[in-house]
Amino acid sequence: MQDKTLRTIGASVVLIGVAIAAVAQVAAQEAKPAEIVAVEPTTAPSGKADTTHPDSEPITTQPEPFVYRVGVLSGVTTDNFWAFYGEQPSTWNSYILGPTKPALFTFDASVGSLRPELAAAEIKPVFNKEGWRVRVELNRGLEWSDGKPITAHDMVFTFETVRELGLGGSWVEAFPATIESMHADADHSLRIEFTERPQLSVWPHGVGLAPIMARHVWEDVVADGDAAGLYAHPGHEDVGGGPLALVAVSESLAISNANPGYPFGSTPDVVEYHVYADEAAAVAALGGGEIDSVLTPKGLTLEHLETIESDPGVEVVENPGNGIRYLGFNLNRDPMSEQAFRTALALLVEREHLAESIPQAGEAAWALIPEANSRWFDPEVASETESRYSGELSARLETALEGLVAAGYGWSSPPSIGEAGELVAGEGLTIDGRAPQPLTILTPGDTYDPARPDYVQEIADTLAILGFDARPVETDFDTVVDLAFTPGEDGALHYDMYLLGWTLGNPALPGYYRALFASGGAMNNTGYSSESFAKALESYEDAFTTDAAYEALWEMERALSVDLPYLLLYTNQITEVYRSDRVSFDIGESLGGLQARFGGIWDVRPTD
């Protein structure tokens, strides 16, 4: 994979989903914002009676609109939704452009599953003499922000544009190859034809979540055009069909208005996205009352939190993040290639204790699925894994040493348990009669994530107890990514271990297992290959029901928990702040917090 691609991904699974709010964590980049028109923050009307005419009755103006002011750390790179979804899937584009388009279904974070949006109801594919089909009756209550109805013709137009122009990026996942054709049988009746029985990833989690574009706005642009021309076209004449409609963009400010044609829930009358150079500037603006909340993919850093948390008008909230932090092993290098080595480390690293004692670490992780993703989390299987690697330290050490000795390890004085119950380092380690070479563990510095260097030091100390000379290497984020994912001239990856994290994409249908762990997977940098995992992955991807997918997913998790291409460490926490003297949110604990809900646009209310 090209170096530029890895830097863009920023060691995160990029699975942008408009209706899912699956914004990806990306590395900081200098992005050129879209330049359309200079705009100023909204000035609300006074709401006072107009008594300027002596012969008229007092006329009360409309109530002041609710303006929700959000701080972001970068502007949009395009105002063209086609381009955003096809080739510019940045976090910031997703925050601002994501809420402007509808889909057949949307992700309901409160229950962790999909609910109908443009579709009138959930519907299952059926088989007849013509093949696999799904007929979707559409909700007649949705309109574009210019008042025109959203119809099946818009959906068909979007699909045909993607296919005819060969649009790539997320458009490919939105309209998978097994969709044969799409037809508007009536304005509010859609027929989708498949080449085979559609898996869950196709229906409803593929085409069911595909963003829908307005035919009456774009059909003349698309006619006789190509993908490059479509992406380059200005988007300022576009309309909103989701809860918001983008109405103005400049380098420092983007403004969206509520779409009166969106009937599901309420949003602010106006959402202003104020662009700041960095998190410190955004937090200062929050403290000064210029904005109501701050959107930043990783949540607020401890340093910036300390500057604002004492403000009586500011509320601090923590939510479980849709992400994982892990230690990756190079399975093509000794001793990381030996399962006994990885198992011993998993047995001796105190994950629960570290998660409780290190600031800004989340919960100890025993599976890639976060516990907060209740629809997909299996507490029984996760508990099995936890039990395998926890319990009395003496028993864990005994199990670890048994495996290592069987793999050819020996010591002049083996690791042991001291009088106070602590681990005592072994001496004179050899593997097959030879002293091991020093090992390195790569990690970004604490300015990126303060918990990571602490974890790496603990892992190095644990390896030292086993007799290894393990050396933490703290460097910048891009360097860690390059070393861990970019092969050298000899085609090999030159790292031992590294600590990074993944943002896990679509919580409604986890789709990262192939990329991370399949042989030849796009992000499989460990060299992991497993027949049992591959079989479970095939069952997962071929599943036609959620129950079948659930069972296969946890078979994959069982295989990974034993094979350990990753040592899972902790789930991330999202720390966020907002001005409670201006706005309030009533969402309770929510996977991904406000970041995963486009800033909480459905949940925010003005403070009474």
Secondary structure, DSSP 8 states (H G I E B T S, - for coil): --HHHHHHHTSS-----TTTT---------------------------EE--STTS--EE------EEEEEESS--S-S-HHHHHHH---HHHHHHHGGG---SEEEETTTTEEEESSBSS----EEETTEEEEEEEB-TT-B-TTS-B--HHHHHHHHHHHHHHT--THHHHHS-TTEEEEEEEETTEEEEEESS---TTTTTTTGGG-----HHHHHHHHTT--HHHHHHS--TT----SSEEEEEE-SSEEEEEE-TT--SS---SEEEEEE-SSHHHHHHHHHTTS-SEE--TT---HHHHHTTTT-TTEEEEEEEEEEEEEEEE-TTSTTTTSHHHHHHHHHHS-HHHHHHHSTT--SB-SSSS-TT-TTT--HHHHHHHHHHT-S-HHHHHHHHHHHHHHTTEE-SB--EE-TTS-EE--BS-EETTB----EEEEEE-TTT-THHHHHHHHHHHHHHHHT--EEEEEE-HHHHHHHHHS--TTS----SEEEEEEE---TTS---HHHHHSTT-TT--S----HHHHHHHHHHHT-SSHHHHHHHHHHHHHHHHHH-SEEEEEEEEEEEEEETTTEEE---S-TTGGGGGTTTTTTEEE--
